[in-house]
């Protein structure tokens, strides 16, 4: 079975059992701190946000509570069902909806969003497919829009003593990619200004949280 199909099966099982290890409620503090900055950059209106790989919808809900119109998208139907159940009946200032979709095949028009949140997609994209991800995702963000990104740090480990000789591995049927601080400038520097970067976590699970703003006229 092709790797991405095996990866999708892995996440399906993770959502079925609920024993996956990632947060299901409450937004990451980095995202909460980014929301006012995104709001301040808007000329008018609510602003639209795409929560890419939304999982149970914790960041979708946080952005809607801040008054944004939000689309929570995940390629795992069970994640979308869980998100809809979790958020059902919650009253917020903005509007939100959930949908099943593939990050490689986004069906939104160019410049559709004022911000995109990716908390957990890019670090499951194979290195050779980085360009496919960029060509699908980045055109949907308006010039001047914000990208809020979280990726595995090279300090991330699945278990004590884990050793790697490269910046990726296939672990339990899914692909994980690990990032150094300088990788974000290398990958995004032509199209984005990097505004804030923090390494989060201690012990085994360490991430990079990055806030970027798309240049008005990318080089």
C-alpha positions as a printed Julia matrix, in Angstrom:
219×3 Matrix{Float64}:
   0.0    0.0    0.0
   1.32   3.44  -0.93
   2.7    5.33   2.07
   0.04   8.06   2.19
  -2.69   5.41   2.13
  -1.03   3.57   5.01
  -0.71   6.9    6.8
  -4.41   7.6    6.34
  -5.22   4.17   7.81
  -2.97   4.97  10.77
  -4.88   8.16  11.51
  -8.21   6.44  11.04
  -7.29   3.93  13.72
  -5.95   6.71  15.95
  -9.27   8.56  15.8
 -11.21   5.33  16.32
  -9.36   4.49  19.52
  -8.71   8.04  20.74
  -5.25   6.92  21.91
  -3.2    9.11  19.61
  -1.39  11.44  22.0
  -2.12  14.85  20.45
  -4.36  17.47  22.14
  -8.06  17.34  21.37
  -9.33  20.37  23.32
  -7.96  23.82  23.98
  -5.89  25.75  21.42
  -2.12  25.93  21.57
  -1.04  29.18  23.31
   1.03  30.16  20.25
  -2.14  30.17  18.14
  -4.0   32.23  20.74
  -1.22  34.82  20.66
  -1.26  34.89  16.85
  -5.01  35.55  16.57
  -4.89  39.25  17.64
  -2.04  39.87  15.21
  -4.05  38.36  12.38
  -7.07  40.43  13.39
  -5.01  43.64  13.46
  -3.78  43.05   9.9
  -7.29  43.01   8.42
  -8.64  46.1    6.7
 -12.25  45.22   7.42
 -14.66  42.32   7.76
 -14.48  39.16   9.77
 -11.52  37.6    8.03
 -11.37  34.0    6.8
  -9.14  31.28   8.19
  -8.37  27.77   6.94
  -7.53  25.29   9.71
  -5.63  22.67   7.73
  -5.58  19.24   9.32
  -8.06  20.46  11.91
  -8.46  17.18  13.8
 -11.11  17.61  16.49
 -11.4   21.32  15.67
  -9.76  22.94  18.69
  -8.15  25.73  16.64
 -11.2   26.09  14.37
 -13.32  26.82  17.41
 -10.79  29.22  18.94
 -10.66  31.29  15.74
 -14.44  31.32  15.41
 -14.7   32.51  19.01
 -12.43  35.41  18.02
 -14.91  36.39  15.3
 -13.35  34.82  12.2
 -15.13  32.75   9.58
 -13.27  29.44   9.66
 -13.08  26.3    7.55
 -11.76  23.26   9.41
 -10.45  20.72   6.91
  -9.09  17.23   7.47
  -8.6   14.28   5.13
  -9.79  11.83   7.78
 -13.62  11.65   7.8
 -13.67  10.35  11.36
 -11.77  13.45  12.52
 -14.42  15.64  10.88
 -17.21  13.69  12.58
 -15.51  14.1   15.93
 -15.0   17.82  15.29
 -18.68  18.32  14.43
 -19.74  16.44  17.56
 -17.32  18.38  19.75
 -18.43  21.8   18.5
 -22.16  21.1   18.13
 -24.27  23.73  19.88
 -21.36  25.99  20.81
 -22.14  29.66  20.27
 -19.35  31.79  18.86
 -18.99  35.21  17.26
 -17.76  33.92  13.92
 -18.95  31.15  11.66
 -17.29  27.82  11.15
 -17.78  24.65   9.15
 -15.94  21.38   8.75
 -15.21  19.48   5.58
 -13.22  16.51   4.35
 -10.42  17.48   1.99
  -6.87  16.77   0.86
  -4.09  19.32   1.42
  -2.63  18.34  -1.95
  -5.94  19.05  -3.74
  -7.52  22.09  -2.13
 -10.6   23.31  -3.99
 -10.64  26.89  -2.74
  -9.92  29.8   -5.1
  -6.66  31.72  -4.93
  -6.41  34.31  -2.14
  -9.4   32.78  -0.35
  -8.02  33.13   3.19
  -6.53  35.79   5.43
  -4.72  33.14   7.46
  -3.94  29.43   7.28
  -3.21  27.33  10.34
  -1.26  24.12   9.77
  -0.75  22.32  13.05
   0.43  18.91  11.98
   0.18  18.55   8.17
   3.51  19.6    6.74
   5.54  17.34   8.98
   3.7   14.35   7.49
   4.48  15.42   3.89
   7.36  13.55   2.27
  10.34  15.76   1.46
   9.98  15.22  -2.33
   6.32  16.3   -2.07
   7.04  19.66  -0.4
   6.51  21.45  -3.7
   3.11  19.78  -4.17
   2.09  21.01  -0.72
   3.3   24.55  -1.5
   1.55  24.66  -4.88
  -1.74  23.57  -3.34
  -1.73  25.45  -0.03
   0.18  28.71  -0.38
  -1.79  30.25  -3.31
  -4.95  30.08  -1.16
  -3.43  32.62   1.24
  -3.82  36.3    0.4
  -0.73  38.49   0.05
  -0.16  39.92   3.51
  -1.94  36.92   5.04
  -0.54  34.89   7.92
   0.6   31.28   8.03
   0.68  29.68  11.49
   2.69  26.49  11.38
   3.68  23.77  13.82
   6.18  21.05  12.89
   8.27  18.42  14.61
  11.66  19.71  15.77
  14.76  17.62  15.17
  14.72  17.27  18.97
  11.41  15.37  18.78
  11.67  11.69  19.67
   9.06   8.94  19.64
  10.82   7.09  22.45
  13.88   7.57  24.66
  17.11   6.81  22.87
  15.65   7.14  19.37
  18.44   7.83  16.88
  18.04   9.15  13.34
  20.57   9.8   10.58
  18.22  11.87   8.44
  15.43  14.42   8.93
  12.58  11.95   8.35
  11.45   8.41   9.13
   8.48   6.11   8.71
   7.1    5.31  12.15
   4.3    2.81  12.76
   2.93   3.29   9.25
   3.15   7.05   8.97
   5.78   9.49   7.73
   7.36  12.01  10.1
   9.64  14.86   9.06
  11.8   16.86  11.47
  12.82  20.51  11.12
  15.71  22.7   12.18
  15.25  26.39  12.83
  17.02  27.38   9.63
  14.79  25.12   7.52
  11.89  27.56   7.69
  13.89  30.41   6.17
  15.16  28.04   3.47
  11.69  26.74   2.62
   9.55  29.86   3.1
  11.92  32.84   2.92
  11.21  33.77  -0.7
   7.47  34.07  -0.13
   7.17  34.9    3.57
   8.54  37.11   6.3
   9.08  35.07   9.44
   7.62  37.06  12.34
   7.9   34.7   15.28
   9.46  31.32  15.94
   9.42  29.29  19.14
  10.62  25.81  20.01
   8.0   24.25  22.28
   8.09  21.21  24.48
  10.44  19.32  26.71
  11.29  15.71  27.12
  10.43  13.69  24.02
   7.89  15.84  22.18
   9.41  19.05  20.84
   7.91  21.24  18.1
   8.61  24.42  16.18
   5.77  26.95  16.21
   6.18  29.55  13.46
   4.21  32.67  12.52
   4.83  34.03   9.02
   3.32  36.7    6.83
   3.07  36.3    3.06
   4.93  38.98   1.16
   2.88  41.34  -0.95
   5.12  40.68  -3.96
   6.91  37.34  -3.51
  10.29  37.14  -5.18
